[in-house]
Amino acid sequence: MKKLLTSTMLGVAALMASGAATAGGVDLSIGVGVPVAPVYVAPEPVYVAPQPAVVGYPAYYGGWRGDDDEDYWKHYRKHWRKWHRHHDDDDD
């Protein structure tokens, strides 16, 4: 029985010695279950549609030469022919 008591004492002493050597970084902490302040979560942003694309249409510069100007050129051609008949023979 003395052997059992002696070996038990030696085992407990060895465990205590090894625990004391590594117990330098042990911290003791007691926590109280108090909740932390609530965290505010911002709502998702409202969808904002992008601005429409800028589309430039070609400008209108008036009609083509054959539209309203056609009457002017017809009138001018007739006038020139009449003038040409009377004034072109001045070289002779």
Helices and strands as residue ranges (DSSP letters): H 2-22, G 23-25, H 69-87, G 88-91
